[in-house]
Amino acid sequence: MAGLRERKKRATRIAIRDAAMRLFEEHGFAGTTMDQIADAAEVSRATVFTYYASKEDIVFGDATSAVDALAAALRENAAGGTIATVRGWLGQHAGWIEPELVLQLRLAREVPVVGARRLQLYGDVERVIAEALAAELGHREELAAQLAAAALVAAVRIAEETAASRMEQHKRALTERETATLLDAAVAFAEAGISALAAQ
């Protein structure tokens, strides 16, 4: 029964987000209310707030849970190497690189609260990676860990924006191989930075 409840919760969460993103596309972020989202998803306003605290949270879907999953993976796989663990996490959560990403990034550019939420999420990812790298490299290398984490997050952000640009230009989702190439480049960039710092 617990599995059925979880599936129903996930289905409701997805329905709310899908309805909201359609409305944001059609009416704009400011022109869409929580009541309209509830009506479109066929749930109550209270249900919307049960799953999402704000409209900007809806834009980024399960991002907070994904960051928590990264933190857990880094704790559980400390011996496997931070960068390798991050690459594995990126592969598992590569579903965010899809045509809807174009709308998500447009909202982040045009709506200050959405842009701020995006920066906050990237900051959370950077902090989690920096903490894991500091533990891996040794706490005397805290600056190196922070620099490497910042470089990796910046590279992932650029990969994301590159993917969105390509999808917008070609009107299609990227293939798994195209997505993997972008993410591999981001990881390779961070690995090169760590190697350069270690050589000093």
C-alpha positions in Angstrom: 0.0 0.0 0.0 2.9 2.4 0.8 4.1 1.9 -2.8 0.6 2.8 -4.2 0.4 5.9 -2.0 3.8 7.1 -3.2 2.9 6.5 -6.8 -0.3 8.5 -6.3 1.7 11.3 -4.6 4.2 11.4 -7.4 1.4 11.4 -10.0 -0.3 14.4 -8.3 3.0 16.2 -8.1 3.7 15.7 -11.8 0.1 16.7 -12.7 0.5 20.0 -10.8 3.8 20.8 -12.4 2.7 19.9 -15.9 -0.4 22.1 -15.5 1.6 25.0 -14.1 4.2 24.9 -16.8 1.5 24.9 -19.5 -0.1 28.0 -17.8 3.3 29.7 -17.5 3.8 29.2 -21.2 0.4 30.4 -22.2 -0.2 33.3 -19.7 3.2 34.1 -18.2 4.5 33.6 -14.7 2.9 36.7 -13.2 -0.4 36.0 -15.1 -0.8 32.6 -13.5 -2.2 32.1 -10.0 -2.1 29.2 -7.7 -5.9 28.9 -8.0 -5.5 28.5 -11.8 -2.9 25.9 -11.4 -5.1 24.0 -8.9 -8.0 24.1 -11.4 -5.9 23.0 -14.3 -4.5 20.1 -12.3 -7.9 19.2 -10.9 -6.8 19.4 -7.3 -7.5 21.9 -4.4 -5.4 25.0 -3.8 -4.3 23.4 -0.5 -3.0 20.4 -2.4 -0.9 22.5 -4.6 0.7 24.1 -1.5 1.2 20.6 0.0 3.6 19.8 -2.8 5.0 23.2 -3.7 5.6 26.2 -1.4 5.6 28.7 -4.2 5.2 29.1 -8.0 9.0 29.4 -8.4 9.4 26.0 -6.7 7.0 24.5 -9.3 9.2 25.7 -12.1 12.1 23.6 -10.8 10.1 20.5 -9.9 12.0 17.9 -8.0 15.3 19.9 -7.9 15.4 20.0 -4.1 15.0 16.3 -3.8 17.7 15.8 -6.5 20.1 17.9 -4.4 19.3 15.8 -1.3 19.9 12.6 -3.4 23.3 14.0 -4.4 24.2 14.7 -0.8 23.2 11.1 0.2 25.1 9.6 -2.8 28.3 11.5 -1.8 27.9 10.3 1.8 27.3 6.7 0.8 30.0 6.5 -1.9 32.8 8.5 -0.3 35.4 6.0 -1.4 34.3 6.1 -5.0 35.4 9.6 -5.5 33.4 12.8 -5.5 33.6 13.7 -9.2 32.7 10.2 -10.3 29.7 10.2 -7.9 28.6 13.6 -9.2 28.9 12.3 -12.8 26.7 9.3 -11.9 24.2 11.6 -10.3 24.1 13.8 -13.3 23.4 10.8 -15.5 20.5 9.7 -13.2 18.9 13.1 -13.3 19.6 14.0 -16.9 15.9 14.1 -17.5 15.9 17.8 -16.7 17.6 18.3 -20.1 14.5 18.2 -22.2 12.5 20.8 -24.3 10.8 22.1 -21.1 14.2 23.3 -20.0 13.9 26.1 -22.6 10.8 27.5 -20.8 12.4 27.0 -17.4 15.5 29.1 -18.4 13.4 31.7 -20.1 11.4 32.1 -16.9 14.7 32.3 -14.9 15.9 35.2 -17.2 12.6 37.1 -17.2 11.3 36.6 -13.6 13.6 37.7 -10.8 12.2 35.3 -8.2 12.6 32.3 -10.6 16.2 33.4 -11.4 17.0 33.8 -7.7 15.6 30.3 -7.0 17.7 28.8 -9.7 20.8 30.5 -8.3 19.9 29.2 -4.8 19.6 25.6 -6.1 23.0 25.8 -7.9 24.4 27.2 -4.7 23.1 24.2 -2.8 24.7 21.8 -5.3 28.0 23.7 -5.1 28.0 23.5 -1.3 27.3 19.8 -1.2 30.1 19.1 -3.7 32.6 21.4 -2.0 32.0 19.7 1.4 32.5 16.2 -0.2 35.7 17.4 -2.0 37.1 18.9 1.2 36.6 15.6 3.0 38.2 13.8 0.0 41.2 16.1 -0.5 41.7 17.0 3.1 40.4 20.0 4.9 43.7 21.9 4.4 42.6 21.9 0.7 39.3 23.6 1.4 40.0 26.4 -1.0 40.8 23.9 -3.8 37.6 22.0 -3.0 35.5 25.2 -3.2 37.2 26.3 -6.4 36.7 22.8 -8.0 33.0 22.7 -6.9 32.4 26.1 -8.3 34.0 25.2 -11.6 32.0 22.0 -11.8 28.7 23.8 -11.1 29.5 26.5 -13.6 30.3 24.0 -16.2 27.1 22.1 -15.6 25.1 25.4 -15.8 26.8 26.2 -19.1 26.1 22.6 -20.4 22.4 23.1 -19.4 22.2 26.5 -21.2 23.9 25.0 -24.3 21.5 22.1 -24.3 18.5 24.5 -24.1 19.9 26.7 -26.9 20.3 23.6 -29.1 16.8 22.4 -28.4 15.4 25.8 -29.1 17.2 26.0 -32.4 16.5 22.5 -33.6 13.0 22.1 -32.0 13.8 18.7 -30.6 15.1 17.0 -27.4 18.8 16.1 -27.3 19.7 12.5 -27.7 21.2 10.6 -24.8 24.6 10.7 -26.5 24.4 14.5 -27.0 23.4 15.0 -23.3 26.2 12.7 -22.1 28.8 14.6 -24.2 27.8 17.9 -22.6 27.9 16.4 -19.1 31.2 14.6 -19.7 32.7 17.9 -20.8 31.5 19.6 -17.6 33.0 16.9 -15.5 36.3 16.8 -17.4 36.6 20.6 -16.9 36.3 20.1 -13.1 38.7 17.2 -13.1 41.3 19.3 -15.0 41.0 22.0 -12.4 41.5 19.7 -9.5 44.6 18.2 -11.2 46.0 21.7 -11.8 45.5 22.6 -8.2 47.1 19.4 -7.0 50.2 20.0 -9.1 50.9 23.4 -7.4 
